[in-house]
Amino acid sequence: MRFPYLHIMASQRQKQRAKNRLGRLFYFDPYAGNGIVRVERDGEIRIPGSAILALLAPILLHEKRKTAYNYYWDVMILNDNKHRTSLVKRCKYVTQQMPALEHLYTITTELSHASPNRARIIITNYDCTQETTWLIFEQFLNEVKRKSGWMHGLVFLDPPSPRNMPLKFLLKILSIPSDVITLLHTGMFAENVSMRRYKPNTLVNILDCDIRTAESLLEQTHTIDELEDLYLRKFYSLLKNTKMNVSGGSSTRDVIKSIKLRTARGHYHLIVATRVTRGQQFMNWQKWLNDFADEVSKLSDVNPLVLSILSGRQTTLDSQQTVAT
């Protein structure tokens, strides 16, 4: 995220603003948790979660690379329907440690268009199993972009389970110009289908399929590997075939990199999806992505702790513990 991704996106935004167009860069994390990941390893280790990392990354890049433009997100949308209060406190804690950053961002809990020119961190608590949630997010981002504006973002998807990320509803947000990073719970999906833990209608939403297909999958005639592959192909198809409203380059995410992860908890696929654009920046981004995939793939064999961090549950801290923890 820190480099080269934010550098590439911020420079693209600057080019649009030079043309007197409204340019916006956004980060969207619909399963943000409470901002802390807890990892069990000879005791308890706590590290920043995805939302806090997304807040810190542009700070680190801006300090390292001095340019005429900034790397900060114009809008950060963080959502979690259980731990919003903790996440708000942690985001405020981070911004208050840096006076310039506190001045830069307005932290709110409402998807409002008040003060549209101010950088905002919007922390909501919508239920992602509901279709209306994705419609609300889609409408908000389209209004942020405006008809004559330019917008691009990074969508980070790490749901607690496949049930929480229905592909039937997800396509609404994928029409927004963005790159996507997903931790897809392929092992959990396959196990739940094999054990018939889903109802047919639930499976219809998860896979965006018809009821007959869902009932067929629940008849226990498929192997675990076949079910994992089915879920992966469905997600691939959604990423590849959803068109974005962009002014140049490919309108679909035609570059998808999948990294297979096996941990003590189960099987996952870490997926990065982007689109082909012109120029050397795209080549740099693709080289970085390929190198990253190679490194992470090796971790399954040599460093299970790192994979535990990638798949770690975001811990719930009680009111007795300090925000700074």
Rosetta blueprint (number, residue, H / E / L):
1 M L
2 R L
3 F L
4 P L
5 Y H
6 L H
7 H H
8 I H
9 M H
10 A H
11 S H
12 Q H
13 R H
14 Q H
15 K H
16 Q H
17 R H
18 A H
19 K L
20 N L
21 R L
22 L L
23 G E
24 R E
25 L E
26 F E
27 Y E
28 F E
29 D E
30 P L
31 Y L
32 A L
33 G L
34 N L
35 G L
36 I E
37 V E
38 R E
39 V E
40 E E
41 R L
42 D L
43 G L
44 E E
45 I E
46 R E
47 I E
48 P E
49 G L
50 S H
51 A H
52 I H
53 L H
54 A H
55 L H
56 L H
57 A H
58 P H
59 I H
60 L H
61 L H
62 H H
63 E H
64 K H
65 R L
66 K L
67 T L
68 A L
69 Y L
70 N L
71 Y L
72 Y L
73 W L
74 D L
75 V E
76 M E
77 I E
78 L E
79 N E
80 D L
81 N L
82 K L
83 H L
84 R H
85 T H
86 S H
87 L H
88 V H
89 K H
90 R H
91 C H
92 K H
93 Y H
94 V H
95 T H
96 Q H
97 Q L
98 M L
99 P H
100 A H
101 L H
102 E H
103 H H
104 L H
105 Y E
106 T E
107 I E
108 T E
109 T L
110 E L
111 L L
112 S L
113 H L
114 A L
115 S L
116 P L
117 N L
118 R L
119 A E
120 R E
121 I E
122 I E
123 I E
124 T E
125 N L
126 Y L
127 D L
128 C L
129 T L
130 Q L
131 E H
132 T H
133 T H
134 W H
135 L H
136 I H
137 F H
138 E H
139 Q H
140 F H
141 L H
142 N H
143 E H
144 V H
145 K H
146 R L
147 K L
148 S L
149 G L
150 W E
151 M E
152 H E
153 G E
154 L E
155 V E
156 F E
157 L E
158 D L
159 P L
160 P L
161 S L
162 P H
163 R H
164 N H
165 M L
166 P L
167 L H
168 K H
169 F H
170 L H
171 L H
172 K H
173 I H
174 L H
175 S L
176 I L
177 P L
178 S E
179 D E
180 V E
181 I E
182 T E
183 L E
184 L E
185 H L
186 T H
187 G H
188 M H
189 F H
190 A H
191 E H
192 N H
193 V H
194 S H
195 M L
196 R L
197 R L
198 Y L
199 K L
200 P H
201 N H
202 T H
203 L H
204 V H
205 N H
206 I H
207 L H
208 D L
209 C L
210 D L
211 I H
212 R H
213 T H
214 A H
215 E H
216 S H
217 L H
218 L L
219 E L
220 Q L
221 T L
222 H L
223 T L
224 I H
225 D H
226 E H
227 L H
228 E H
229 D H
230 L H
231 Y H
232 L H
233 R H
234 K H
235 F H
236 Y H
237 S H
238 L H
239 L H
240 K H
241 N H
242 T L
243 K L
244 M L
245 N L
246 V L
247 S L
248 G L
249 G L
250 S L
251 S L
252 T L
253 R L
254 D L
255 V E
256 I E
257 K E
258 S E
259 I E
260 K E
261 L E
262 R E
263 T L
264 A L
265 R L
266 G L
267 H E
268 Y E
269 H E
270 L E
271 I E
272 V E
273 A E
274 T E
275 R L
276 V L
277 T L
278 R L
279 G L
280 Q H
281 Q H
282 F H
283 M H
284 N H
285 W H
286 Q H
287 K H
288 W H
289 L H
290 N H
291 D H
292 F H
293 A H
294 D H
295 E H
296 V H
297 S H
298 K H
299 L H
300 S H
301 D H
302 V H
303 N L
304 P H
305 L H
306 V H
307 L H
308 S H
309 I H
310 L H
311 S L
312 G L
313 R L
314 Q E
315 T L
316 T L
317 L L
318 D L
319 S L
320 Q L
321 Q L
322 T L
323 V L
324 A L
325 T L
